[in-house]
Amino acid sequence: MTTDRGPDVQRFGSAVLLQGSALRAVQFYYHIGVRKREAEMRRAATPYVRHILDEITAATRMEQDERQDDVAESPCPAEYAVDSAGAAEILGCTRRHVQRIARSLDGQRSRTGTSWVFDRRIVAAYRSGEDAAA
């Protein structure tokens, strides 16, 4: 069975590169598994298991910090800025779909990291199928 792992999971021989949502999912479930095992065994995880969890957690934090670095000042002038709802209206789709394709629309994360800001001109170009970079 062939599955699409997406860009967040890449395999190189016996090594697997995790990033983005895949890294966060592994960190979440690994942490739950370690805590459950510690409770069942009534003792702390081995230093090796703790080391793995610490490295996954550090990588997750680093990935989050890198995403926050993407929150640079928006290069689009304020008169062209639209939020997810505005971009969805232009594209004729849902806000959720706009959030999924935000990178394709050159979206910038807001300061809080909970919303997106788009350049209305790029969204309109995307809708008409033009190359937004042109």
C-alpha positions as CSV (number, residue, x, y, z in Angstrom):
1,M,0.0,0.0,0.0
2,T,1.4,3.4,-1.0
3,T,0.7,6.4,1.1
4,D,1.6,10.0,0.7
5,R,3.7,11.0,3.7
6,G,3.6,14.7,2.6
7,P,6.5,17.1,3.0
8,D,6.7,16.7,6.8
9,V,8.0,13.2,6.6
10,Q,10.9,12.1,4.5
11,R,12.7,8.8,4.5
12,F,16.4,8.4,3.6
13,G,17.2,4.7,3.8
14,S,16.9,3.8,7.4
15,A,16.7,7.4,8.6
16,V,13.4,9.4,8.8
17,L,13.3,13.2,8.8
18,L,10.3,14.6,10.6
19,Q,9.3,18.3,10.6
20,G,6.2,20.5,11.0
21,S,3.0,18.7,12.1
22,A,4.7,15.3,11.9
23,L,7.3,16.3,14.4
24,R,4.7,17.8,16.7
25,A,2.6,14.6,16.5
26,V,5.5,12.3,17.3
27,Q,6.5,14.6,20.2
28,F,2.9,14.5,21.6
29,Y,2.5,10.8,21.3
30,Y,6.0,9.9,22.5
31,H,5.5,12.1,25.6
32,I,2.1,10.4,26.3
33,G,3.7,7.0,25.9
34,V,6.6,7.8,28.2
35,R,4.3,9.1,30.9
36,K,2.0,6.1,30.6
37,R,4.9,3.7,30.8
38,E,6.3,5.6,33.8
39,A,3.0,5.3,35.6
40,E,2.6,1.6,34.8
41,M,6.2,0.8,35.8
42,R,6.1,3.2,38.8
43,R,9.6,4.4,37.9
44,A,11.2,7.0,35.7
45,A,12.0,6.4,32.1
46,T,15.6,5.4,31.3
47,P,18.1,8.1,30.5
48,Y,18.1,7.0,26.9
49,V,14.3,7.4,26.5
50,R,14.5,10.7,28.3
51,H,17.2,11.8,26.0
52,I,15.1,11.0,22.9
53,L,12.1,12.9,24.4
54,D,14.3,15.9,25.2
55,E,15.7,15.9,21.6
56,I,12.3,15.7,20.1
57,T,11.0,18.4,22.3
58,A,14.0,20.7,21.5
59,A,13.4,20.1,17.8
60,T,9.7,21.0,18.2
61,R,10.6,24.2,20.0
62,M,13.2,25.1,17.4
63,E,10.6,24.5,14.6
64,Q,8.1,26.7,16.5
65,D,10.8,29.4,16.8
66,E,11.5,29.2,13.1
67,R,7.8,29.6,12.4
68,Q,7.7,32.7,14.6
69,D,10.7,34.1,12.6
70,D,8.4,33.9,9.6
71,V,6.3,36.6,11.2
72,A,8.5,39.4,9.8
73,E,6.9,42.7,8.9
74,S,4.4,42.1,6.2
75,P,5.9,43.1,2.8
76,C,2.4,44.1,1.5
77,P,1.1,47.6,2.1
78,A,-1.8,47.8,4.5
79,E,-4.3,48.8,1.8
80,Y,-3.7,45.4,0.1
81,A,-3.7,43.3,3.3
82,V,-6.5,40.8,3.8
83,D,-7.1,38.1,6.5
84,S,-8.1,34.5,5.9
85,A,-11.8,35.4,5.6
86,G,-11.1,38.1,3.0
87,A,-8.9,35.7,1.0
88,A,-11.5,33.0,1.2
89,E,-14.1,35.5,-0.2
90,I,-11.8,36.4,-3.1
91,L,-11.1,32.7,-3.9
92,G,-14.6,31.5,-3.3
93,C,-13.6,28.9,-0.7
94,T,-13.5,28.3,3.0
95,R,-11.2,30.0,5.5
96,R,-9.8,26.6,6.4
97,H,-8.8,25.9,2.7
98,V,-7.1,29.3,2.6
99,Q,-5.1,28.3,5.8
100,R,-4.1,25.1,4.1
101,I,-2.7,26.9,1.0
102,A,-1.4,29.9,2.9
103,R,2.2,29.3,1.9
104,S,1.2,29.1,-1.7
105,L,-0.4,32.5,-1.3
106,D,2.7,34.0,0.4
107,G,0.8,34.4,3.6
108,Q,2.5,35.8,6.7
109,R,1.6,34.7,10.2
110,S,0.3,37.4,12.5
111,R,2.3,38.5,15.5
112,T,0.3,36.1,17.7
113,G,0.8,33.3,15.2
114,T,-3.0,32.5,15.3
115,S,-4.0,34.1,12.0
116,W,-2.7,34.9,8.5
117,V,-2.3,38.1,6.5
118,F,-2.3,38.0,2.7
119,D,-1.6,40.4,-0.1
120,R,-5.0,40.9,-2.0
121,R,-3.1,41.2,-5.3
122,I,-1.4,37.8,-4.8
123,V,-4.7,36.1,-3.8
124,A,-6.4,37.5,-6.9
125,A,-3.5,36.3,-9.1
126,Y,-3.7,32.9,-7.5
127,R,-7.5,32.8,-8.3
128,S,-6.9,33.7,-11.9
129,G,-4.1,31.1,-12.2
130,E,-1.3,33.6,-12.8
131,D,2.1,33.2,-11.3
132,A,1.9,35.2,-8.1
133,A,5.7,35.8,-8.2
134,A,5.5,37.7,-11.5
